[in-house]
């Protein structure tokens, strides 16, 4: 059985856009509240991004979508699908995609819907967009991964649960800044992290989230895709993995044979935390900001529940002219306004009134 | 804001859709059915670019019920590049950063939530030019 997934029609990324809110909190600041004198011990990231009071997955998807449209340089109405992957959709029932499609000037001749698969909801939307364009049903489709992740106060997740994400417009390969060489998805029933209906905060399986969940799925997805495409780690200029902290993605990269210079440019979690459905694909925007024609990029997501999507892209010469059409991911990372725990508690609705 | 009104105004709220009088060229926001200058009804919709400057502003410390939890915040009169003025909340800004003449750009943000179970109202705000 051929495992690699590739559409009949060649497809690529014609536009991409990042968005990260401007607020940051240092994990030391969080640790001082909950760990006292042990505040400096083994913090998973340096700092994380925090959404403003008036930001949510819909507003941030609009921001990233605008950036992707500026780079794609196409009429918004040519986009025939608006799919938003997130675990923090503002409504339980009412699609985020309709608001985003309307605000970006894409509506009404499009499909719109929301994807949910923990941290891989964004790449799930990307797989669907690739299939939609690749089948010829549409010339362009917009796939977004965006989250305003929540962590229970004092829980391990509070140190990393961040906000941000990225939007990708897929279209014909001839117009692309990066052409899809192949994709592969690997999914099993693994209950490492979940949130039940009507619950505000998710639950997680502590150490169980590591080997049987994150590492098993990413390793399988990445290795299978590389084997199917007859590629080895050294063939790639960049590799990007889901980033729940700064340790896991570095370990899985090394296990798969990648060197620091291949994964460091896409590793954003030390600066912004884990942006969940936005995590690996935000790393991909940072890499596209630096890539040159001919570079191969491997990007592998991980979503609890659990599964991984792996993609191989080859960058084209169109990247040089398009990347400057919108703010770079590094610009968003640099515009950091630090807040204290009191402001953070207010912004994240953690104060009972 | 009631649901029909929110729905009716979505083009204004999401992408600053205003109007231009085809007779005298006057532009306005929000759009009007009759030109206030020449009184003609030859009105055409246009989208403003969403860039401008703070013309004047005020800091709100005592907001109405719907905006509770947001105070203190800034409401400004924005003069768009096209010359039209409108009022809007400022966002992504510290109070001491705000000054007359500050270059700003439009962003779609959450304006307020209609209680715990009602609709979430999105619309334009302005923020200092980012990059």
Interface residues (C-beta under 8 A of the other chain):
Chain A: X22 X52 X53 X54 X55 X56 X58 X59 X62 X63 X90 X91 X99 X102 X103 X105 X327 X331 X335 X337 X353
Chain B: X10 X14 X15 X69 X70 X91 X92 X94 X107 X108 X109 X110 X111 X120 X122 X125 X130 X131
